[in-house]
Amino acid sequence: MQFKFKIQPYQTEAARAVTDVFAGQPNSGASLYLRDLGRTMGGDGTAALPGFETQVQASEGYANAPIALGSATLLENVHKVQRRNRIVESSSLAAGPAPVNLDVEMETGTGKTYVYTKTMLELNRLYGWTKFIIVVPSVAIREGVYKSLKNTEQHFFEQYGKAIRYFVYNSSRLGDIDRFSASSDINVMVINMQAFNSGRNQRIIDQRPDSFRGRRPIDVIAATRPILIIDEPQSVEGRQTRESLRKFNALFTLRYSATHREAYNMVYRLDALDAYNRHLVKR
């Protein structure tokens, strides 16, 4: 069965609220860098003993190009978006897990996942950014996001002529991270911070497992300068998670929720009353 999706004006407005913050950013495509492939593996498939290993030749990887705009220009762009969307202007760029941290408020049931999927494709179309990480608070939401990405594949391909390569982070499948860093396509990693913060997963992503040729997985991810999309941040951003999020070396963060507990730079708001008045939700 193939799903049919109707393009809603408010979803386009929400995506534009984010992309307009970076107006003036050149579209230089993905940024090439040399990525570390790790230690040479022994004949039995394990890493060579310390002192006997040789470094594998570095290979090309693809990262998000840096933001070329200065803080003053970014703040001016934020103000333009806020005025358009009737939001109180921010006094400064809010400090957070990344240099730029934007809030999008959307009432439950209005299609947050659709909106940030569209936003990723718009950011790629306009500015060439390709690496995204969707951070969710639970397994249930993770599965819902993965299903949404699958169900909207054809819909968005018809609009943009591009397919998103997506996967769920699993500490037992670290090869997915290598493919994430090596690909120039639009790549999305979905990660459940509840699982990520557990002892075993935390040790694997922060340490240098032989199965990953002695590299730290978090370093391979951070080298791509991903854009973080945080779904339901009020359920995600505890003290431990805040520290973990900084390790991703994000280019910027986008925070989507109906009930933001903490405010950064709000660029779009569709609250319960607006959603009801637009006949998007029931009373």
N, C-alpha and C positions, 0 to 999 in steps of 0.2 A: 504494500500500500504506500502510495506517495502522498505526502502532505502538501497542501496548498497554503501559501502564506500571503496575506495581504499587507502591502507596505503601508504602514500607518504614519501620518505626518509627525506625530509626537515622537516616534522612534527615530525618525530622521533628524528632528530637532535635537534630541538628546545626543546623537552621534556628532552632529555639527557643533554642539556646545563644547565637546572635547577637542575636535580637530581644529577649531578656530583659535584655540589657545596657542597653537603652534604656527599660526599664519606667518609666512615669511621664512619658514624652515625650508631649505633646499631639498629637493628630492634627488638624492645622490645614490639611491639604491642601498643594498646591504653593504656593510663595511667589511672588507677583507682583513683577516688577521691570521697569524700563524698559531695554530693550536697545538698544544702538547699532546702527543699520542701515548706518552707513558713509557715505561721500561719495556725492553724486549722480553718476550715470553720464552720460557724454557721449552724444551722439546716435549715435556709432559703437560704443557698448557699452563704451568704456574710461572709466576714472575721469577726472574733470575735472582740468585742470592745476592744480598747487598755486597757491593764491592766488585761484583762480577757482571753486573748488568750494563748494558749500553743503551744510550738514549736513542729512541726511534726518531727518524727524520720527521721534523715538524710538518704538518699538513695544513692546507688552507681551511679556514673556517669562516663563518659569516656571522657578523654581529650587527646590532642596530647602530646606525651612524649616530654620533653624539648630537645633542641639541646645539644648534648653532646660534640660537638667540640668547641675548643677555637677559639678566633678571628684570631689568626695567621694561624691556619689550614684552617679556612674558607676562609681567604684572599688568601692563597696559592692555594686552590681549585678554587677560582674565577679566579686567574691568569692562571691556566692551561686551564680552559674553554675558557678564552679570547684569549689565544695564539692559541688554536685550531681553533677558529672561526674568527681569524684575527681581533680582536678588541683591541684597545689600553688598556693596563693594568691599572686598577684602583690603585690609590695610597693608598687607605684605604677602609674599609667597610663604605659605605655611611650611614650617619645618616638619619633617616626617621621615619615613624610610628611604625617601629619594629626594633629589633636589626640587621636584615638582610633584605635588600631591593634590589630586582633584577629586571632589565629591560629586556624585550624581545621585539624587534622591528620587526613587521611583516606588510608587505604591505596589505592594505585593499583588501579583496577578497581571501586571501590565507589560511583562516581557523583558525583564532585565537581561536575561541571557541572550535573547535575540538582539537587544540593543548593543551589548558589548561585543557580540560577534560582528555585527555590522560596523561598529566603531573600529575594530581591528582591521577590517578590510578597507575602511576609509583611510585609516592611518597609513596603511601600505600603499594605497592608490596615490595619496597626496604626498607622502614623505618617504616612502620606500622602506619603512620599518617592518621587520619580519618576525621578530622573536617576542613571544608573549607567554606569560605564565598566569594561569587562572588559579587563585588561591581560594579554597572553600573551607568551611568549618567542619564538615562532616561527610561521612561516606554517602549518606543519602543524597546530599546536595551534589556531591561529586558525580554520582551516577546520573543524576538529573541533568547536569551540565553536559556530560559525555553524550547522553541520549539526544539532547538538543543540538549539539554540534553535528551529530549524525543525521538527524531529521532535517536540518536546514542546509545540508551540503549542496543538494541540487539547486535549491532556491537561490542561494548566494552565488553559486557557480554561474547561473544564468544571468545574474546581475553584473558580476565582476570578471567572469572568465578565468577565475582562479579557484583552486581548491585549497583548503586549509589542511595541513598535516597535523593531526592531534593525537595525543596519547596521555594515559594516566601514569603519573610517576609511581614506580615500584622499585624499591631498593634491591630487589632480586633481578631486575632487568636494566642494569646500568648502561647497556648498549644503546638504549633509547636516548640517553643523554648525548652520547657521541653523535648519533644521527641528528639530533636537535642542533648541535653546534656546527655540524658539517654542511647542513642543507641551506641553500639560498631561497627556498620556498617559504611561504608563510607557515610558521611552526608554532604550535600551542601545546604547552605542557599543563595538565590539570593536576593540582596537588592538594591533598587533604592535610591541612596543617595539624589536625588532631593526630593523624598517623605520623606525620613528619616529626612531631615533637616527642614521639615515644622514644624510649631509650635506644632500641636497636637501630631504628631508622636514623636517628640523630648521629649515632656513632658512625654509621656507614657513610653518610653524606659528608661528614666532617673529617673523616680519617682517610687513610690511603690503602684501601683493600687491594690485595693481590689480583682479585678478579677484575679490577679496573686499572691494572698495570701501574699500581702505586700512586695513582693520582687521587686528589680529593675531588669527588663529584661536584661539590659546591663551587670549586674553582673553575671547573669546565663550564658550568652554568653561568657563573658570574662574568666570565669573559665575553659572553654574548650580549651583555648590557640589556637584559630583557625588560619589557614593559610589564609591570605587575598589575593584574586586575584582581581586586579583592572583593569577593562576593560575601555580603553580610559581614562587614568588618567588625561590627559590634560583638560578633560571636567568635572572631578570629584573633583580634589584636590584644591578647594578654601580654604580660611582661616578657615571658619566654618567647612568644611568637614575634614580638617587635624586634627582639634581638636577632631572631632567625631571619626575618624579612630583610634586614640590613645586609645580610651576607650575600643576598642575590645581586647586589650592586646594580639595582634597577635604574633604568633611564628615567622613568617616572612611574607614579602609581595612580591608578584609577580605582575609586572606592564606590561600590554600588550597594545601596540599601534603602529600605523604606524608613528606617529609624536609625540614623547616624547618632552614635553616642558621643563622638568627638567630631568637631568641625575642622576641616582643613580649608581648601578653597572650593566652595560650592559653585558649580557652573550650570547645573540644571536641576530643577525641582518639579516633580509631578506628585503632589501630595494626595492624601485620601480625598479631599474635597474636589480638587481638580480632576482626579480620576473619575469620581462619581459624576461630576458635571459634564464630562466628555463621554459619559455612558460606557466607560471602560471597565467598571466594576459595579457590582450590585451594592445596595445600601448597606 
